[in-house]
């Protein structure tokens, strides 16, 4: 171990005075390493008698952690450092290295993708502490021979994390000590007590989380806006619309509903210098999450975890409802009306992309999932696929999910609706394909020639400028005009190529519709390229002369199925 204090990832220059560093507030201690003799001299720490020097000659990891320090003042971890370093030095540590995690919870879990020993990946929920994992790795590798923490609740509040530490202590023979005497993972009794204490700490954290959750539930039912940052589109009061940002969102919604790829909008926003309220560039996930949030329609929302129809774990927004089932409206000005938001969510999907999945877009269990809508309820809510047994046989149908006027009874035979809509779309597709045979789908030869001409002109201009035959001001002005024209032509070419790809993909799906290798997602995408929605009108009772009463006919009526075509 090198003499003196060295640091990494924190300071630009080495620190030579440990006492001064510990006395300086607002500075991270992570990564600081100091030899035992030098630290004892600087801090005036006396060695314990030989019989109690439990860390004598060992390189000791000092683990510091505090859950909440949003202002990053480092006061809590600094207090831990003073006692924990003194503990290690008095017991004879040859050196100490600090692993610090400020403002880091040992209880809250985050969703991660885990790969097991057989190579299978799955979604799991884990406490994320990078410096904790780095310390355990160094202990396993032998770079550190022992670890010291202030108390066991600084070490772990999750039983899984504790078992990792016990494994290092039991099988790698590394010492774990706490300054308060409550931690000793090197004996059977000590490990048992640690498990009991971590279980109690975990229960305490769970109780606190439950009380905080109940408080937030109360705030949600009142429709009050929360959060440390204002939402994009609203002013700092989180209630009043920001004119410029709200207009940007409305224009983006119109584009998405018109079929524009969200990534193109994100790229345009970033290019024009639009930033999130945290000052960060936009990402697709953040942009889509904002559009999915019922907040833009004026409703209080919450995030819920659940399973999609394909069994994958997903996170989605859900409108907060009171105990009586009424939806909670927020105490802010809505950006769009409910119908627009519903249409938007139908377009982009309700769930975030599952980690590890490369697929995007609509993925439903049934052919018309996300397309079929109720014609009885005013807002045309989605109709979900349901399964029942009738006389011992399977019966599949689409049923309304709306509750605007009580439970809606509008249902229809799934197979007959699917076949009817499929045949209608096939007819429209075949007609358009025949009409398009005489019209070039891809980029025109004129576009290709102009792009080649522009590239040649740019090369010539550059040559003239390099030869000083063209003034710099003129060169850059001409270059700007040509570059802008080229970019527009490239965009037009890309759009034409995309139309060609889409046309070819549609023709491919049409030709192999019933083939085993054709996925449900491909069929759904084919239909969605022609349909905005399929409205299922309710079956109205008719007078039956024989029975002498009003009855609903069971005969499938194609006139009650109304496709809404994409222009």
ABEGO torsion letter per residue (X at the ends): XBBEBBBBGABABBBABAAAAAABBGBBABGBBBBAAAAAAAAGBBBBBAAABAABGBBBBBBBBBABBAAGAGAAAAAAAAAAAAAAAAAGBABBBBBBBBGBBAABBBBBBBBBAAGBBBBBBBBBBAAAAAAAAAAAAGABABBBBABAAAABABAAAAAAAAAAAAAAGBBBBBAAGABBAABAAAAAAAAAAAAAAAAAAAAAAAAAAAAAAAAAAAGBBBEABBBBGBBAAGABBBAAAAAAAAAAAAAAAAGBBAAAAAAAAAAAGBBBAAGBBBBAAAAAAAAABAAAAGBBBBBBBBBBAAGBBBBBBBBBBBAAGBBBBBBBBBABBAAAAAAAAAAAEABBBBBGBABBEBBBABAABGABBBAABAAGBBBBBBBBBBGGBBBBBBBBABAAAEBBABBBBAAAAAAAAAAAAAAAAAAAAAAAAABBABBBAAAAAAAAAAAAAAAAAAAAAAAGABBAAAAAAAAAAAAAAAAAAAAAAAAAAAAAAAAAAAAAAAAAAABAABBAAAAAAAAAAABABBBBBBBBBBBBAAAGBBBBBABBBAAABBBBBBX
